[in-house]
Amino acid sequence: MRLTELLAARDDDATTVAIHTDTREVSRAALRDGAHALAAVLRSAGVRTGQAVAVMPGDGADAVAALFGVWLADAVYVPLNPRLTDAEVDRVLAAVRPALVVTDPTRAWRFPGRPVVVAVPEVVRSAYRWLPPDALADPRAPAHDADTALIQFTSGTTGRPKPVLLRHSGISALLEPVLDRLVGRARTRPAEPMPNLIPTSMSLWAGIYNVLFAFRVGAPVILMEHFDTARFTAYVRRFGIRSVVLPPAAMVMLADDPAVADLAPLRYVRSITAPLSPFQARRFRDRFGITVLNCYGQTEIGGEIVGWNAADARAYGEEKLGAVGRPHDGVALRVADADGTELPCGASGELWVRTPALAAGYADGTALAERLGPDGWFRTGDIGRVDAEGFLWIDGRVSDMINRGGLKVFPAEVAEVLRLAPGVADAAVVGMPDPRLGEVPYAFIVPTPGHTADVADLDAWCRTHLAPFKAPARYVTVDALPRNEAGKVLTGELAALGRRQA
């Protein structure tokens, strides 16, 4: 299935709101008309099938119209985050070599010398205008396979982000088992489906994926390009939101905000974009009485492939707090040692997965072949274990694991212990070079307001709850942990800070 089918015409399109934002509402008919209008502009500008079109939109509604417009032109969508620096934008454009750029009038200056389609914002529910570029699309831009839907960059927490090629067929195949697990196989569209509140930018795969999921179940979307606790709470109450997706950082913000007394009628939160600390999951649940559903995925495997549903949460929620859930239909998991030999149930090793949504490769020409094993098994680079009930537990990244004189230290485990220490608001752990042991863990501590991190107390806490070799060699106090827009800790920046502290 091509993803443009999610915007197929329905009898009630003219009166059905597809998108709510802070400033406007857009009907399905207006959204579809706007997408077709952009597709016509792209074709007239010379964009060919499979060529990339980079999009830096004005707001989330324009991003959705542009997303479907690019696909209707049989082109490949490339989201550009407006928060990127000019140097980062240049690196993205060099990697994907788009035929054309789509943006709004306030950002067109960021693309000198490139053909640019300008979106003219009209804050009414039935208008989209796209101004044709002054120059034709770049004929030298490479063309990808016709099934390629978009190029999404990895998070880049440890190295430079990589451009992943995601397919229409793979994304469609992944939506179905997630839908089965969360909604059920009946899939009867209610007369007034609950809107899908999306608190992440449409420049992120999490934002795009959740828009597609909402359209698949026939629900409108509420787009929050920038998360704000007051606006989020107001949306929950106004639209009667009972379930929502949230990045861990947003859950922390809500739990920390004394002005947020409750989140009624919210009942379920699905954690997305970054690993969720069990400590933060429990803290959010205890504060608001809301069930937190964890999940697992990667850009290269198309998104979420493992997750919780409400039934599992009722049966195992307390017992298995910290697990990321069970695999969706059509997804297989195996845990292997460094040689690729499968390990028994409960043993920790590298996670391999088999999924229908595996990416086509990277847009920079590199392939996924080095991470593919026999029969389509894909090496995730994550260390995990699968228990007797089929729940997956993630211990960390292979690349993050610290080899301290031959002993393995998982940074996430140490950080979780530190988050439970008195006076600690947040923590992260990275490996640093050591001339004698090879690597040692450094801990970066964010104290709670009014507290000062005491090294002796923290070290005693770690040695009480961890094996001695897992205790950090150094504790560094920071005001906040550096994170990307998805909420993931930028370990490279912490390592650079650690080198300065050494």
C-alpha positions as CSV (number, residue, x, y, z in Angstrom):
1,M,0.0,0.0,0.0
2,R,1.2,3.5,-0.8
3,L,0.8,5.8,2.1
4,T,-1.2,8.3,0.0
5,E,-4.2,5.9,0.5
6,L,-4.4,7.2,4.1
7,L,-5.8,10.5,2.7
8,A,-8.3,8.9,0.3
9,A,-11.6,10.7,-0.2
10,R,-14.5,10.1,2.2
11,D,-18.1,11.4,2.1
12,D,-17.6,13.6,5.2
13,D,-14.3,15.1,4.2
14,A,-15.5,18.7,3.8
15,T,-16.9,18.8,7.4
16,T,-14.3,16.5,9.1
17,V,-11.4,18.3,10.8
18,A,-8.1,16.4,10.0
19,I,-5.7,18.7,11.9
20,H,-6.0,20.9,14.9
21,T,-3.1,23.4,15.7
22,D,-2.9,26.4,18.1
23,T,-4.0,28.7,15.2
24,R,-6.2,26.8,12.8
25,E,-8.2,23.7,11.9
26,V,-7.8,22.0,8.6
27,S,-10.5,19.7,7.1
28,R,-9.6,16.5,5.3
29,A,-10.8,18.0,2.0
30,A,-8.6,21.1,2.4
31,L,-5.6,18.9,3.4
32,R,-6.1,16.7,0.4
33,D,-6.6,19.6,-2.0
34,G,-3.5,21.3,-0.6
35,A,-1.5,18.0,-1.1
36,H,-2.6,17.7,-4.7
37,A,-1.8,21.4,-5.3
38,L,1.8,20.9,-4.1
39,A,2.1,17.7,-6.1
40,A,1.1,19.7,-9.2
41,V,3.7,22.3,-8.5
42,L,6.5,19.7,-7.9
43,R,5.7,18.0,-11.2
44,S,5.6,21.2,-13.1
45,A,9.0,22.1,-11.6
46,G,10.4,18.9,-13.0
47,V,10.6,16.7,-9.9
48,R,10.9,13.1,-11.2
49,T,9.7,9.8,-9.6
50,G,12.0,8.8,-6.7
51,Q,13.8,12.1,-6.3
52,A,14.0,13.6,-2.8
53,V,12.2,16.8,-1.8
54,A,13.4,18.4,1.4
55,V,10.7,20.1,3.5
56,M,11.2,22.8,6.2
57,P,7.5,23.8,6.9
58,G,6.0,26.7,8.7
59,D,3.9,24.7,11.0
60,G,2.7,21.1,11.6
61,A,-0.4,21.4,9.3
62,D,1.8,22.6,6.4
63,A,4.1,19.7,7.1
64,V,1.3,17.2,6.8
65,A,0.1,18.7,3.6
66,A,3.6,18.7,2.2
67,L,4.2,15.1,3.3
68,F,1.2,13.8,1.2
69,G,1.9,16.3,-1.6
70,V,5.5,15.0,-2.0
71,W,4.1,11.4,-2.1
72,L,1.4,12.3,-4.6
73,A,4.2,13.5,-6.8
74,D,5.8,10.1,-6.4
75,A,8.8,11.8,-4.7
76,V,10.7,11.1,-1.5
77,Y,10.0,13.2,1.6
78,V,12.9,14.6,3.6
79,P,11.9,16.5,6.8
80,L,14.2,19.3,7.8
81,N,14.2,20.4,11.4
82,P,14.0,24.3,11.6
83,R,16.2,24.1,14.7
84,L,19.1,22.8,12.8
85,T,22.0,25.2,12.3
86,D,22.9,26.3,8.8
87,A,25.9,24.0,8.9
88,E,23.7,21.0,9.9
89,V,21.2,21.9,7.1
90,D,24.1,21.9,4.6
91,R,25.2,18.5,5.8
92,V,21.7,17.1,5.4
93,L,21.3,18.5,1.9
94,A,24.7,17.2,0.9
95,A,23.7,13.7,2.1
96,V,20.3,13.5,0.4
97,R,20.9,15.8,-2.6
98,P,17.2,16.8,-3.0
99,A,15.8,18.0,-6.3
100,L,13.8,20.8,-4.6
101,V,13.2,22.4,-1.2
102,V,9.7,23.3,0.2
103,T,9.5,25.9,3.0
104,D,7.7,29.0,4.1
105,P,8.5,32.6,3.3
106,T,10.3,33.2,6.6
107,R,12.9,30.4,5.9
108,A,13.4,30.6,2.2
109,W,16.6,32.6,2.8
110,R,18.2,29.5,4.4
111,F,18.5,27.8,1.0
112,P,20.5,30.2,-1.3
113,G,21.1,29.0,-4.8
114,R,18.5,26.2,-4.5
115,P,15.1,25.9,-6.2
116,V,12.5,26.5,-3.4
117,V,8.7,26.1,-3.4
118,V,7.3,28.5,-0.9
119,A,4.2,27.7,1.2
120,V,2.0,30.8,1.7
121,P,0.2,30.4,5.0
122,E,-3.5,31.3,5.1
123,V,-5.0,30.8,8.5
124,V,-8.4,29.6,7.3
125,R,-9.5,26.0,7.2
126,S,-9.8,25.6,3.4
127,A,-6.8,27.3,1.8
128,Y,-3.3,26.1,0.8
129,R,-1.1,28.0,-1.7
130,W,2.3,26.9,-3.0
131,L,4.3,29.4,-5.0
132,P,6.4,27.7,-7.8
133,P,10.2,28.0,-7.6
134,D,12.1,30.5,-9.7
135,A,14.2,27.6,-11.0
136,L,13.4,24.1,-12.1
137,A,14.2,21.1,-9.9
138,D,17.8,19.9,-10.0
139,P,18.0,17.3,-12.8
140,R,21.1,15.8,-11.3
141,A,19.4,14.8,-8.0
142,P,19.5,11.0,-7.6
143,A,16.3,9.0,-7.9
144,H,15.4,6.3,-5.4
145,D,13.3,3.2,-5.7
146,A,9.6,4.0,-6.3
147,D,8.7,2.3,-3.0
148,T,10.9,4.7,-1.0
149,A,8.7,7.0,1.1
150,L,11.0,9.2,3.1
151,I,14.6,9.8,4.2
152,Q,14.7,10.0,8.0
153,F,17.9,10.7,9.9
154,T,18.9,8.7,12.9
155,S,19.1,10.5,16.3
156,G,22.9,11.0,16.2
157,T,23.4,10.7,19.9
158,T,26.8,9.1,19.6
159,G,27.9,10.0,16.1
160,R,26.8,11.9,13.0
161,P,23.2,11.1,12.1
162,K,22.7,8.8,9.1
163,P,20.0,9.1,6.4
164,V,17.7,6.1,6.5
165,L,15.6,5.1,3.5
166,L,12.1,4.0,4.6
167,R,9.6,2.3,2.3
168,H,5.9,2.8,1.8
169,S,5.4,-1.0,2.0
170,G,7.5,-1.3,5.1
171,I,5.7,1.5,7.0
172,S,2.3,0.1,6.0
173,A,3.3,-3.4,7.1
174,L,4.4,-2.0,10.4
175,L,1.2,0.0,11.1
176,E,-1.0,-3.1,10.9
177,P,0.4,-5.2,13.7
178,V,0.6,-2.1,16.0
179,L,-3.0,-1.3,15.1
180,D,-4.0,-4.9,16.0
181,R,-2.2,-4.8,19.3
182,L,-3.6,-1.4,20.4
183,V,-7.0,-1.1,18.8
184,G,-8.0,-4.7,18.1
185,R,-8.9,-6.5,15.0
186,A,-12.4,-5.2,14.6
187,R,-11.2,-1.6,13.8
188,T,-14.7,-0.1,13.7
189,R,-14.3,3.7,13.3
190,P,-16.4,5.4,15.9
191,A,-18.7,8.3,14.9
192,E,-16.3,10.8,16.5
193,P,-12.9,9.2,17.0
194,M,-10.7,10.6,19.7
195,P,-8.0,12.9,18.3
196,N,-4.4,11.8,18.4
197,L,-2.5,14.4,20.4
198,I,1.0,14.5,19.0
199,P,3.5,16.5,21.2
200,T,6.5,16.1,18.9
201,S,7.7,18.0,15.8
202,M,6.7,16.9,12.4
203,S,10.4,17.0,11.5
204,L,10.8,13.9,13.7
205,W,9.9,10.4,12.7
206,A,7.8,10.1,15.8
207,G,5.6,12.9,14.7
208,I,5.2,11.6,11.2
209,Y,4.6,8.1,12.3
210,N,1.8,9.1,14.7
211,V,0.1,11.2,12.1
212,L,0.1,8.2,9.8
213,F,-1.2,6.0,12.6
214,A,-4.0,8.4,13.4
215,F,-5.1,8.6,9.7
216,R,-5.0,4.8,9.5
217,V,-7.6,4.6,12.3
218,G,-9.6,7.5,11.0
219,A,-8.8,10.0,13.8
220,P,-7.9,13.7,13.6
221,V,-4.6,14.9,14.9
222,I,-3.7,17.7,17.3
223,L,-0.2,19.0,16.5
224,M,2.1,20.5,19.1
225,E,5.3,21.6,17.5
226,H,6.8,22.6,20.8
227,F,5.8,20.9,24.0
228,D,4.3,23.0,26.8
229,T,2.7,21.6,30.0
230,A,-0.1,24.1,30.1
231,R,-1.1,23.7,26.5
232,F,-0.8,19.9,26.7
233,T,-3.1,19.8,29.8
234,A,-5.6,22.1,28.1
235,Y,-5.7,19.9,25.0
236,V,-6.2,16.8,27.1
237,R,-9.2,18.4,28.8
238,R,-10.7,20.1,25.8
239,F,-10.7,17.0,23.6
240,G,-11.2,14.4,26.3
241,I,-7.9,12.6,25.5
242,R,-7.7,9.2,27.2
243,S,-4.5,8.0,25.6
244,V,-1.5,9.8,24.2
245,V,2.2,9.4,23.2
246,L,4.8,11.3,25.2
247,P,8.6,11.5,25.1
248,P,10.2,10.8,28.5
249,A,11.4,14.4,28.8
250,A,7.7,15.6,28.5
251,M,6.7,13.2,31.2
252,V,9.4,14.6,33.5
253,M,8.2,18.2,32.7
254,L,4.7,17.3,33.6
255,A,5.7,15.5,36.8
256,D,7.9,18.5,37.8
257,D,5.2,21.2,37.1
258,P,3.4,22.0,40.4
259,A,0.7,23.8,38.3
260,V,-0.4,20.5,36.8
261,A,-2.7,19.1,39.5
262,D,-4.0,16.2,37.3
263,L,-4.3,15.0,33.7
264,A,-7.9,13.8,33.7
265,P,-9.3,12.1,31.7
266,L,-6.0,10.7,30.5
267,R,-5.5,7.0,31.3
268,Y,-2.7,5.7,29.2
269,V,0.6,7.2,28.0
270,R,2.9,5.5,25.5
271,S,6.5,6.4,25.8
272,I,8.2,7.3,22.5
273,T,11.5,8.7,20.9
274,A,13.9,7.8,23.7
275,P,14.6,5.2,26.4
276,L,12.2,5.6,29.4
277,S,13.8,5.2,32.8
278,P,11.8,2.9,35.1
279,F,12.3,5.5,37.8
280,Q,10.6,8.2,35.7
281,A,7.9,5.8,34.6
282,R,7.0,5.0,38.2
283,R,7.2,8.7,39.2
284,F,4.8,9.8,36.5
285,R,2.4,6.9,37.3
286,D,2.4,7.6,41.0
287,R,1.9,11.4,40.5
288,F,-1.0,11.1,38.1
289,G,-2.4,7.6,38.4
290,I,-1.8,7.0,34.7
291,T,-0.6,3.7,33.2
292,V,2.7,4.1,31.3
293,L,3.2,1.8,28.2
294,N,6.7,1.4,27.1
295,C,7.8,0.5,23.6
296,Y,10.9,-0.2,21.4
297,G,12.0,0.6,17.9
298,Q,14.7,2.1,15.7
299,T,14.6,4.3,12.6
300,E,16.2,1.5,10.5
301,I,13.5,-1.0,11.4
302,G,10.7,1.5,10.6
303,G,9.7,2.5,14.1
304,E,8.0,0.6,16.9
305,I,8.1,-3.2,16.7
306,V,7.8,-4.0,20.5
307,G,5.4,-2.5,23.0
308,W,2.8,-2.9,25.7
309,N,-0.9,-2.9,25.4
310,A,-3.5,-2.2,28.1
311,A,-4.1,-6.0,28.8
312,D,-0.4,-6.6,29.4
313,A,-0.2,-3.6,31.6
314,R,-3.1,-4.9,33.8
315,A,-1.5,-8.3,34.0
316,Y,2.2,-7.5,34.3
317,G,2.5,-3.7,34.8
318,E,4.0,-3.8,38.3
319,E,6.0,-7.0,37.9
320,K,7.7,-6.0,34.7
321,L,8.0,-2.3,35.0
322,G,11.1,-1.4,33.0
323,A,10.5,-3.9,30.2
324,V,9.7,-2.4,26.7
325,G,6.9,-4.9,26.0
326,R,6.3,-7.8,23.7
327,P,6.9,-8.0,20.0
328,H,4.1,-7.1,17.6
329,D,2.7,-9.6,15.2
330,G,5.1,-10.4,12.4
331,V,8.1,-9.4,14.5
332,A,10.6,-12.0,15.7
333,L,13.3,-11.5,18.4
334,R,16.5,-13.4,19.2
335,V,19.4,-12.6,21.6
336,A,22.9,-13.6,20.5
337,D,26.4,-13.5,21.7
338,A,29.3,-11.7,19.9
339,D,29.6,-14.6,17.5
340,G,25.9,-14.6,16.6
341,T,25.1,-17.7,18.5
342,E,21.6,-17.6,19.9
343,L,21.4,-17.4,23.7
344,P,18.8,-19.1,26.0
345,C,15.8,-17.3,27.4
346,G,16.7,-14.7,30.0
347,A,20.3,-14.4,28.9
348,S,21.7,-11.0,28.0
349,G,23.2,-10.3,24.6
350,E,22.8,-8.4,21.4
351,L,19.3,-8.1,20.1
352,W,18.5,-9.3,16.6
353,V,15.1,-8.7,15.0
354,R,13.2,-9.8,12.0
355,T,10.6,-7.3,10.8
356,P,8.7,-6.5,7.6
357,A,9.6,-2.8,7.9
358,L,13.4,-3.0,7.5
359,A,14.8,0.1,5.8
360,A,16.1,0.0,2.2
361,G,19.5,1.3,3.4
362,Y,21.0,4.7,3.8
363,A,20.7,7.6,1.4
364,D,24.4,8.3,1.5
365,G,25.0,5.0,-0.4
366,T,26.0,2.8,2.5
367,A,24.0,-0.4,2.9
368,L,22.5,-2.3,5.9
369,A,24.2,-5.5,4.7
370,E,26.8,-5.5,7.4
371,R,24.0,-5.6,10.0
372,L,22.0,-8.3,8.2
373,G,22.4,-11.9,9.1
374,P,20.9,-15.1,7.7
375,D,17.2,-15.2,6.9
376,G,16.8,-11.4,7.2
377,W,17.8,-11.1,10.9
378,F,18.9,-7.5,11.7
379,R,21.5,-6.6,14.3
380,T,20.1,-3.7,16.3
381,G,23.2,-2.8,18.2
382,D,21.2,-3.0,21.5
383,I,21.9,-5.3,24.4
384,G,18.8,-7.0,25.8
385,R,17.1,-10.1,27.1
386,V,13.8,-11.8,26.6
387,D,12.1,-13.3,29.6
388,A,9.9,-16.4,29.9
389,E,6.7,-14.4,29.1
390,G,8.2,-12.9,26.0
391,F,8.9,-9.4,27.4
392,L,11.9,-7.6,26.1
393,W,14.3,-5.8,28.5
394,I,16.9,-3.4,27.0
395,D,20.1,-3.0,28.9
396,G,21.8,-0.5,26.6
397,R,23.7,-0.1,23.4
398,V,26.6,-2.3,22.4
399,S,28.5,0.9,21.5
400,D,27.8,2.4,25.0
401,M,28.8,-0.7,27.0
402,I,31.9,0.0,29.1
403,N,34.6,-2.6,29.3
404,R,36.2,-2.0,32.6
405,G,39.2,-4.2,32.7
406,G,37.2,-7.0,31.1
407,L,34.1,-6.5,33.2
408,K,30.9,-5.2,31.5
409,V,29.2,-2.1,32.8
410,F,25.9,-1.0,31.3
411,P,25.6,2.8,31.7
412,A,21.8,2.7,31.8
413,E,21.8,0.4,34.9
414,V,24.2,2.7,36.7
415,A,22.3,5.8,35.8
416,E,19.0,4.3,37.0
417,V,20.6,3.6,40.4
418,L,21.8,7.1,40.6
419,R,18.4,8.5,39.8
420,L,17.1,6.8,42.9
421,A,19.7,8.5,45.1
422,P,18.5,11.3,47.4
423,G,19.0,14.7,45.9
424,V,19.5,13.5,42.3
425,A,17.0,14.8,39.7
426,D,18.7,13.1,36.7
427,A,21.8,11.2,35.7
428,A,23.7,9.8,32.8
429,V,26.8,7.6,32.6
430,V,29.4,7.3,29.8
431,G,32.6,5.4,29.3
432,M,35.9,7.3,29.4
433,P,39.4,6.0,28.5
434,D,41.6,4.8,31.3
435,P,45.3,3.9,30.9
436,R,45.1,0.9,33.3
437,L,41.6,-0.5,32.8
438,G,40.8,0.6,29.3
439,E,37.5,2.3,30.2
440,V,35.8,3.5,33.3
441,P,32.3,5.0,33.9
442,Y,31.9,8.7,34.5
443,A,28.6,9.8,36.0
444,F,27.0,13.2,35.2
445,I,24.6,14.3,37.9
446,V,21.8,16.8,37.8
447,P,21.0,17.7,41.5
448,T,17.4,18.4,42.6
449,P,16.8,22.1,43.3
450,G,18.3,23.1,46.6
451,H,20.7,20.1,46.8
452,T,24.4,19.7,46.2
453,A,25.8,16.5,44.8
454,D,28.1,14.9,47.5
455,V,30.6,12.6,45.8
456,A,31.1,10.5,48.9
457,D,27.4,10.0,49.4
458,L,26.8,9.1,45.8
459,D,29.7,6.6,45.7
460,A,28.4,4.9,48.9
461,W,25.0,4.7,47.3
462,C,26.3,3.1,44.2
463,R,28.4,0.6,46.1
464,T,25.4,-0.3,48.2
465,H,23.2,-1.1,45.1
466,L,25.8,-2.2,42.5
467,A,28.8,-4.4,42.2
468,P,32.0,-2.4,43.1
469,F,33.3,-2.4,39.5
470,K,30.1,-0.7,38.3
471,A,30.6,2.4,40.6
472,P,31.6,5.5,38.6
473,A,35.2,6.6,38.7
474,R,34.2,10.2,38.7
475,Y,31.0,12.2,39.4
476,V,30.5,15.4,37.5
477,T,27.7,17.9,38.4
478,V,25.8,19.5,35.5
479,D,22.9,21.9,35.4
480,A,21.1,19.7,32.8
481,L,21.9,16.8,30.6
482,P,22.3,17.7,26.9
483,R,19.5,16.2,24.8
484,N,18.4,16.2,21.2
485,E,14.8,17.2,20.2
486,A,13.7,13.6,20.7
487,G,14.9,13.7,24.3
488,K,17.8,11.3,23.9
489,V,21.0,12.2,25.9
490,L,23.9,13.3,23.7
491,T,26.6,11.1,25.1
492,G,29.2,12.6,22.7
493,E,28.8,16.0,24.4
494,L,29.1,14.4,27.9
495,A,32.2,12.5,26.8
496,A,33.8,15.8,25.6
497,L,32.9,17.3,29.0
498,G,34.4,14.3,30.7
499,R,37.6,14.7,28.8
500,R,37.9,18.3,30.1
501,Q,37.3,17.1,33.6
502,A,39.9,14.3,33.5
